[in-house]
Amino acid sequence: MKSAELDKLARLHGISPTRPSPENREVVISAATKRKILSALNIELTADQETGVPQRKAKPAPGNIPVSFLPDFLSDTRVWGVSLQLYEIRSARNWGIGDFQDLADMADLAGSLGADFIGLNPLHAPFLADPDRCSPYEPSSRQHLNPLYIAVDQVPGFAGNPELERELERLRQSDLVDYNGVARTKLGALRDLWSEWQRRRISDATADFDAFVELGGDSLRLHALFECLSFSMVERGAGAGWQRWPAEFQRFDSAAVGDFERKHADDVGFHMWLQWLAHRQLMQAAERARKAGLRIGLYLDLAVGEAVDGSATWSEPDIYVSKATIGSPPDPFAVGGQDWHLAGYLPSEIAAGKMSPYRRMVGTAMRYAGAIRIDHAPAIRRLFLVPLGARPDSGAYVRYPEDRLLQILAELSAEHRCLVIGESLGMIPEGLQEDLAAAGILSYRILSYEQDKKGFKPADAYPTLALACISTHDHQTLAGWWRGADIQDRCEHGIVPPNLTGEHLKHRKRERRFLKAVFKAAGLDVPARLTARASQEALQDLTVSAYRFIARTPSLLTAMRLADLTDEKRPTNIPGTSDSYPNWKPKLSVLLEDLLSNRLLKSVTAAMREERPRGGILSQRERIRSRRILKE
């Protein structure tokens, strides 16, 4: 195929001709990359013809953008909530990992403090047969839940024993979540309960389970079957992910898989039962949040993709990009680019059909939530795909059907009365923020990102249609940011070279000066002699001022991160690391039962109640501004 023909075909199927560089210049995508990406999109190249369905239209027409749901009460008030990683919660009763009972108890606590939502990490299904693959952003399936969050002691029929309690105490005392130990202990106890449950077959519960299985259909059955096969393959030494399995088991519809299912019907039933238990307990937690007065309730996070070798890609291989993975192009903080090793939906399949993959995935989360957060919202318009075996700087952006995805979000959010938040940090395509705002999707504003050439933006510069926060799971706490711990982490783990680290530390010194200036301009207290080596007490006072600052923004939602309030020293996750840091494992240093006596939590929540009182009404000017935005 001639160069001009290849370029035309690439454009027709939404492949961008350039990508950005860390120096903010456009790099031309090579012909080899275009061929690989076209192949990944299932577009066959021949000398004389093109095949596949072109993505001609992607952006919605101006003035014709479908609008997602926003609750009416937000026209008169601004609200706040708590964000946390569910697994990080310590409690006197859990089994070494935060669970759905902890979440229900947290809802009571949050309601008593005056909060209106609890923001959570993705609760998607992991690889149960390989528990150490614990990133909530690399799930096995986004259409099913994580059974490790089941509160086993709340399952009818559970009875403990001294030997179990000794193991639970060991799991509770660990500073890192022992995923292998948690999975072994929970699944062992749940197996016993499954046998007892089948024997008793209580009529009401049985009818509810049968209805759940019927509603789940092939998706639930195949996920349960995958889990059974995954455990079997781990025992054989083949691994939990299907790409290392014998060829006859790599397709869900093979004769070998059918034979396996018939022989393991009880195991398949057990894994469907786990999903039912998780569903019931999460629904109960959502109900507790409602009864505690949280007007938004649970706010769930959606991962941008799924593991390439998990349940989702095994169950529905024809809807996923199979020869490229999701990543990001080179930027100043990852000069070689990033390959997240995630499978994404094919642009031609993501919104296809009445029950499209995107509709099913989003609907799964919204059934429990009053808000969802879309991780990497630019994926609504484009994804950066890295061909298998290539470096990230050899990838390319591919266009997705933004108009249809926004329509799906609008329809589902209205059906479930669920507002939508779009996390769009880093490289954002031109005009996307405007499209998302027109669609009623809240932007995600992190304090350290809200800067321009003059320094940090004042509070009143934040948009109304937004969630404002201090930090997320990918960042240090504010105190860690102030000390430059995130910069040192990137250097220590080889993510950024030492010469750039020096520049970043100099820049952070300027940022500290700018942050103090914007706080002082807002009339907030800034501790004296606040240097990079400030005392813990001074940094806690700074944290209180920071939360007062974002609470004063016009943004409809403000989130306070629990790790900030318990003053955690270890980050949740260091992006760009895998084996060199225990990502997604650090627990909070404070028990759930002791949170109300925590000094920093009391100070920050008091500040939030003062700045955003539960029954508070906006000024007339603010109310007019909010109502205008909600109507638009």
N, C-alpha and C positions, 0 to 999 in steps of 0.2 A: 504494500500500500504506500502510495506517495505521501510525502510530508504534508502537503496541503490537504489531502483527503483525510489523513489521520487527525490533523488539527480540527477539521470540520466535524468529524465524528466525535472527537473528545468534547468539543463545545456542545454538540447536540445532546450529549448525555451528561452535561453538567459538570465536566471536569474543568476547573479553573486553569488558565494557561500559565499562571504565576503563583508563587507563594512568598510570604514575607521572610525576611532575614533578621537576625538580631540587630543589625545596623539600620533597620527600618527601610530597606530597599527591596524591590521586587525581584525575585529570582525566577527565571524561566524554567518551566517544567520540561524535562527531557522527553524525547520521543519514546524512549524505553519505559519511562514511568507511565506515560499515557497508555501504552499498550498493556502494561500490567494492570493498571486500574480498570481499563475497559474489560479486560479478561475477568477481573474480580467482580465486575458488574454484570457478568454473564453476557457480554457483547462479543460476538464472534467477529473476527477480522478476516476478510477475504479480499482478494484483489479487486473484485467487481461489485461487492454488495455489503450492506450493513444489516445487522439484525438487532432485535431488542426494541423495547419501547422507549423512545426518547423522552427526556424530561424537559419539554419545551416551556411549560409554565411552572414557576416556582413561587414567586412573590404574589401576595394578594393585591388586587387592584386598589389604588388609593381611594379612600372613602368607603371601601367595601370590606373592611376587616371585621370578622366575627368577634364579639366581645365575650370574655369569660365572666363568670359570676363574681360579684362582690357583695358582701352583706350590707344591708341598708344602714345598720348602726354605725358603720365606718364614716358615714357622712357627717356625724355629729361628734365623733370622738376618735382618739388615737389610742392604740392598745399596745401592750407589751407581753412578752412571754419568756419562757426558759428554753434554751436549746441544750441538748446533751446527746451523748452516745449511750444507747440503752445498755450495752454490755459493760460499760465502765462503772455502773452503779454498784456500790458496796452496800450490803444490808446484812443484818444479823440473821436473816432467814433464807436468803437466796443460796444457790448452789455454786457459788464462785463466779457467777456471771449475772448481770442485771437481767430481770425477766419481766413478764407481763404483769405479775403481781406488784413488782416494784414500780412499774409504770403507773398502775392504778393508784398506788400509794403516793407516788409523785404528783399525780393529778390532784389528789386531796391537798397536798402541801402547797402546790402552785395556786390552787383556788383560794386557799386561806391567805396567801400573800397578795392576792389581787391580780394575778396573771390571767391571761386569756387564751394562751396556747402553750403546748409543749412541742418543740421541734426535735425530731429524731433523725438518727442515721437511717439509711435504707434497711428495711426489715426483710429483704429478699432472701430467697432460699439459697443456702451455701452448698458446698460439697460435704454432706454429712459423713461420708466415708473418708474424708481427708480434712478433718476439722481445722488444721493449721492453715488451710487456705481461707483465711478469715476476713479478707477485705470485703466490707459491705458494698464496695463499688466494683467488685468483680464477682458478681453472683453467678450461681449455676442457672437460676431462672428468676426473672422479675415478676412472673405471674403467680409465684407461690411464696410462702412465708418460711421464716427460719425457725425450725422446731426447737433449737437450743434456747429460745426465749420462753418456752413453755415452763410455767411454774409447776413443777411436778407435784409439790406438796399440796397444790390446790386441785389436783385431779381426784375425783371421787374414788374412794377405795384405797388411797395411798396410806401406808403405814410405815413408819421409819423403824430403824433398829440401831443398836449401839455401833455396830461396824460401819454402817452407812454414815452415821453422824460423825464418826472420826474422819472419814474421807471428806465429808462436806466441810468440816472445820478446816482441813488442810486446803481445800479449794478456796475457801473464803479468805484465808490468811495470805494467800499469794498476792503479790503486788501487780502481777500480770495475769491476765485471764489464761488459765491452762485449758485451752480449747480441747485438747485430746482428753484430758481428765474429765472435763465437764461433759463432753459427748459420751464417753464411756459410761459415766455414772448415770447420766440422765436417760440415755437410751436403754441401759440395762434395767432401770426401774420402770421405764415405760413399757418395755417388752412384757414384764410381769403383769403390769396393769392391763395391757391389751388382752392377755390371756384371760384374766379375770373378767374383763369387760365383755368379752365374747361369751363367757360362760353365763354371766348374769343377764345380758341383753335387756337392759331396762327399756321399756317400750318407748317412752318419750325421747330419750337420748338416741335410741336406735333409729327412730323415725327421722330425727334431725340429721343424724349422720348419713342415712340413706339419701335424704334430700340433698345434702351437701355433695355427696358423690355423684348423684345424677346431674346436678348443676355444673359440677366440675368437668364432667364429660371426659373426652379423650385427653385433654390437657392435664387434668389431675391424674388420670390413670397412667399416662406415659411418664409423668414426673415421678410417680411412685415406683414405676417399673425401672426407671433409670437409677433411682436410689438403690434398689435391690441389686441390680447389675453392678453398680459401682462398688458396693460392699463385696460382692462376689469377686470382682476383678482385682480389688485390693488384696484379697486373700490369695489370689493367683500370682500376685506380683506385677500385674499389668497397670495398676494405678487407678485413681478415681475418675479421671477424665477419659471420655470415649475415644479420643484420637490415638490412644496407646492400646486399645483393646484389639483382640483378634478381629479380622475383617468381617467375619459373619455376625459380629455383635455391633458393628459400627452403624448399622441402619436399624431403626426401630421396627421396620416392617419385614425384617428377614425371617426366614423359617426358624433359625436358631433362637432368635429372640422370642418368637411365638412359643416355642417349646419351653424355653426358660420360664416364661410367664405362667404357663399352665402348671409347671412343677413348683412354682413359688407364689401361688395365689394368696396364701396367708401373709407372706411378707409384703406383697403389694398392698393388701388390705391394711396392714400395720402402718405403712407410710402414708396412706390416704388418711388414716385415723389421726396420725400426727398433725397433718395439715388441718384437719377438722378441730383438733384441740387448740392449735395455734390460732385459728380463725376465731373460735369462741372466746378465748381469753383476750385477744386483741379487741374484739367487739365489746367485751365487758370493760376493758380499760377505757375505751372510747366513751362508753356510757358513764363510767365513773367521772370522766373529765366533764361531761355534760352536767351531771348532777352537782359537781363541785363548782359550777358556775363559769367554766371556761367557755367563753362565747364562740371561740373558733375551735377549740378542742385539740385534737392531735394534728400535727403538721408533719407529714411524711416526705421523705426524700426519695427521688427516683434516680437510680444510677443511669449513666449515659449508654451503657452497653452491658453485655453479658460475657462470661468466660467462653472462650472459643471451643472448649471441650466439655461444656456442661449440659445440663438437662435440656435447656431451651434449644440449643443448636442441634442436639441429637434428635429431639422430638419433632422439630420443624426445620429441617436443613434448607429447604427451598426458599425461605424468607430472609436468610442471612447472607451477608457478604462473606464468602468463604476463602478468598485468596488475598485478603488484606485486613488489617486490623485498625481500630481507631487510635489516633494519637494526636500530636500537636506539632506544628513546625518549630524550628529553632527560634528561641527568644533569649533575651538577656539573662534569664534565670535558668535556662536549660539550653545551652548553646548548640548542642547536637540535636535538639528536638526531643520529643518523647513518643514512645510507643507504649500505649496503655494495654496492649494485648487483649483488647476487647472486641467482641463481634458486634457489628451493627446491622440493623435491618437494611435490606436492599432498598434503594430509593424507589424502585418500581413496585415494591411490595408493602412498604411500611404503612401506607394508607389505603391499600386495595381492599375492596369488598366491604360488606355491611359490618362485619366483625373483624376489622383489620387488626394486624398485630399491635399497632400503636393504640388503638381504642381498647383492646383487651388489657394491655399493660397498664395504661393510665387508669382504666376503670377498676383494676384490681386494688390500686392504692386508694382511690377516692372512696371506696365503699367504707373505709374506716376513718377517713380524714375530713377535717374542716379546711385544710389547706395542704397543698403539695408543693414541693420545691423541685424544679427540674434542674438536675445537675448538668452543667454545660448547655445552657439554653441555646447557644448558637447552633446546636445540632438541629434545631427547628428549621434552619435555613441551609446549613452545610456541615459536613464532617471532614476532618483531615484523615485520609486513609493512607496507611503505610503498607505497601505490598509485602507479602510474606517473604522473609529472608533479606529484606532491604533495610537500610538504616532509615531513621525517621526523616532525615533531610532529603530522602528520595521519595517522599510521599506527595500527595496533592489534595487539594480541597475538591469535594464533590457536592453538587447542589442536591437539596432535598425539597420535597413539595410543601413549602411553608404554608401556602394557602390552605391546603387540606388538613395539615396538622393543627393549625390554629382553629379550624372549623371543628375538628374532633374535640379539642380542649374546651371550646366554648360550649358544645353540646353536653359533654360529660360534666363540666363544672356546674352547669345549670341543673342537670339531673340530680347531682349529688349535693348541690349547694356548697361547693368546695372552691375556695379561691386558689389562684395559681401564682406561684412565685418562680421567676426565671433567673437562675444564677448565670450571669454572663460576664465573667472576668477575663482578663488577658486580651487576646486578639478578637475583637468583635467586628463582624462585617458591617459595612457602612449602612446606616438606616435601620438596622435590626432593633436597636433600643426604641426607636420611634414606632416601629411596627408592633413591638410587644406592648408598649404603653397604650397604643390605640386599641389593642386587643384586651385591655384591662388586666394585663399580666404585670404583677409587681416586679420591679427590678430588685437586685440584691446589692446593698451598699455596705461595704466594709470600710471602717474608718481609715485604715492605712492606705486604701486605694483612692480615697476621695481627696486627691491633691491636684493642683495645677502648678504652673510656674511660680505662682506667688506663695505657695505653701498649701496648708490644709484648708479645705473649703469651709466657710462658716456654716453653722447649723441650718440657717434658713435657705442655703443653696441646695440642700438635699431635695429630691423630688418627693411629692406627696405620694405618688403611686409606687411605694417602695417598702422594703424591709431594711432597716438600718441595724447594724451590729458592729461589734468590736473585732471579732475574729471568728474563724471557723475551724473545723477539724484539720485543715491543711496548714494552719498557722499556729505559732506560739501564742500563749496568752499575752495580754497587753504587757504584763511585767516582763515576760520573755522577749517580746518584741523590743521593749525599751532597752533591755540589756544587749540586744543584738544576737541573742541566742540562735535565732533562725539563720542568720548569716553564717555564724560559726558552724552550725549543723550542715549547711550546704557545702562548706569547705571541707569539713571533717569527713563527709561521706563521698567526696569527689564529684559532687554535682556541678560545682562552680570552681574554676581554677583559682589558685591563690592570688594571682594578680588582680582578678576581678573582685575577690573578697575584700582587698584593701580599699577598692573604690566604693564597694557597697557599705563598708563601715564608715567611710567619710560621709557618704550620703545619709546614712542613718543618724549621724551626729547633727546634720542639718535638719533632718526630719524631727528629731527631738526638740530642737529649738523652735521649729515651726509649730509643733503640736502645743508646746507651752504657750506660744503666742496666741493661737486660736482659742485656747481655753481661757486665757486671761482676757481676751477681747470679749468673750462671752460672759465675763463676770464670774468665772468659776475659780475655785481655790486651786492653786498649784503649789505643792510643797516647796519650801525653800531648799536651795542647794540640791536640786534634783539632777544629779549627774547619772552617767551610765551605771555607776556603782551605787546607786541610791539604796537605802535600807529597805527591807521588806515592808515596814510600816509606811514609809513614804510612797512606795509603789502601790500599796493597797489604797492609800488616799488618792493617788492618781487614777486608779481604776474607778473609784467612786465618781470622780470628776468626769471621767470619760463616759460613763454611763449616763450621767446627768446631761452631758453634751448631746449624745445621740437621742436621748429621750426628748430633748427640746427641738429636734428636727421636725419638719412637717410630715415626715414619712408615716404612713398609716400604721405600720408595725415596727416594733423594736424588739430585738431578742437579746437577752443576757445569757451568755454562755456559762454553763455550770462550772466548767474547768477554770474559768476566770475567777469565779466566786470562791472556789476551794483552793485557789492559788497553786495550781499544779505546776511542777517544774519540768515534767517530761511531756513532750508533744504527743498528741494522739497519733499523728502520722507525719512522716517527713517525705513529701513527694519526691519521687526519683530514687527511693531506696527500696530494697526488698529484704535481703538477708542481713544487711548491716545494722538494721534497727527493728525492734519489735513493734512494727506498725499495728494499730488496731487492737493492742493488747493492754496498754496501761490502764489501771483502774484509778478511780478517784481516791484521794487520800482521806476522805471523810465519809463516815457511814451515813446512809440515808436517814437513819434515826437521829443523827446528830446535826443535820443540816440547819435546823432552826436555831441552834445555839452558835452557829458559825458567825464570827464578827463581821467578816467582809460581806457575806450573804445578807445579813441583817442591814448593813449600811447601804448596799446597792439596792436591795428591794425597797427600802424606805425611800431612797432617792427616786426610784421609778414610780412609787405611789404618789409622791409629791408632784412629780413632773407630769405624770399621766394617771391621774386618779380614776378609779373604776367608774365612778358616776360623773366624771368630769365632762364638761361641755366645752367645745372649742369656742374661741372668740368668733364674733360675727364674720370677721374677715376670713378667718381660717375655715369656718363652716361653709361659707360661700365658695371658697376655693375647692374644698373637698367635694362638695355636692356637684360643682361644675365638672370636676374630673370623673366622678362616678357616673354622671349622666352622659358624658362624652363616651 
